[in-house]
Amino acid sequence: MRRWVRRSLWDVVPRDHRQSDAALRRRQLVTAGFVLLGAVVLGISLRIEPGSVWFYPATFALAGVWALGAFVSGPLHLGRIPAWRRHERKGEHRLVRPVLAPILIGLGLAGIFVIGGLVVREIDWLDRQVRSVLDFADQGSLPILVVVTAVNGVAEELFFRGALYAALPRHPVAWSSVAYVIATLATGNVMLTFAAILLGVVVGLERRASGGVLAPILTHCAWSLSMLLALPLLFG
C-alpha cells in the first residue's frame, strides 16, 4: 500500500515538458485572463436560486470557461505513472496512464468525507452549510446533475491542474491549490472550501507525480460523483 501511494502521489516520473520563456509568458497571460472571466461567470452563477432554469446553463458556461482557458493556454499532457509490476527483464517499472489508482484515491477521499459527514451533521451550522449545497441537488434531475458534476470536474482539473499548474514556475502544487481554494471561497460555503483544500492538495500531488491531468480528473470525478450520491443519503 505504501509503495502504491508513493507511485500515485509522490514519485515523479521522468518527462520533458519544458516551455520556452515566450510560451510560459503567453500561458501566464491567458491563464490570468480566464481566471478573471471565470470569476465573473462564477459570480453570476452564485446569484441563481436553486431550481432556476438558469442553473444548468450557468454551470455549463463556467465549465466552458475553464476548459477553453486550459486548451487555449498551451499544450496539456495526460501523464503517466509507474506500473504496478516491474519489467521482467530489466527490473524497471514501465510507465502507464494513471486510471485505476486515481479512481481508488477519489473513492477513498469520498469515504473519508462520508465519515466526516457523520460528525458534521451533528453540528448545526456546518449541517446547514452542507444542506445549502444539497438544495441544488434536490431541485434537479439526478441524471443531469451527474453530467454537470462530471463535466465540471473535468473542466476544473483541465484548468487548475493543467493550464494554471503549468503557468506556475515555482511551487505549482501549493499555488494551484491556493487558487482553487480562493475560487471556491467565492461560494461562501465553508464545507465546499474545506473540501477544496483537501482535494486540491491531493490532485496537485497527482499532477506533480504523473506530469499530466488524467489522474487529477479521474480522482476529482470519482470523489465528486460519490459525494453527489452519498450526501443526500447522509443528510436527507
Steps between C-alpha positions, in 0.01 A plus 500: 500500500778743591681442171171536311432838662854619427465413130166680478570811705870550555749334263551733203526321164760614242357735235594798286226763517727801476357826366685787338494832684261638239265203529501528880419872491219438251357224719516724805318786324230271358453329835469831685241621250288189536526514880335844485239379250427193713459721808236707317307193382524345847369820658200495266429131565505552877204735471283226352242349734468120538249367248552783252507407131823701473694274737610248238595755228703700752676189626588382152613852408746501791629157399540631146708793623737271693532249215550764230758679712688176550521412131575855382784538752722240337573125484349271763626153590318193630794378709636160598587315819713188561318172443431274797732225373860541393622412152595132517837536325618846594362502854356849441148636514346586165290815485123476449205738491362551853146360507421258782714664769344850464148355508578307817652813657185695414279233653724493807465877540124466467502238774690737729248776430208268568648409838556869567141565399380292793667757725401805294129425513514521880626863480212729404681772306714251304192289433333808350802561278476152352123520457534830312705313239251214492219744422624507141502119482150478648365736234666329203486183294754242620616391151559863401674571831733205437593645161543851646718368783721297266537780244593753766748261660675449166498872416633611838790254485584593141536860612635489856726193466558548128535862387548670837740237635717528187496881527659491847880465483538451877302301756219416255332249735465757776400796283256311277336364817478852646342630177246218504411572862461873428265420211296278732496767772287708267213261572504613864459138607739379773457130422568544129811699583624233741439236234693710247803513731526123536406419141729772361806371682437136401442568130790746502731224621360268232574764238854539631561125508347405165574815302148522361131567559353150463559393861358824648196478273420141598550566871287816491217330310505187718486717812236746383267237351527291816414803713208586272349159569606461863420840656122490436487164676707632788320834542160416354 
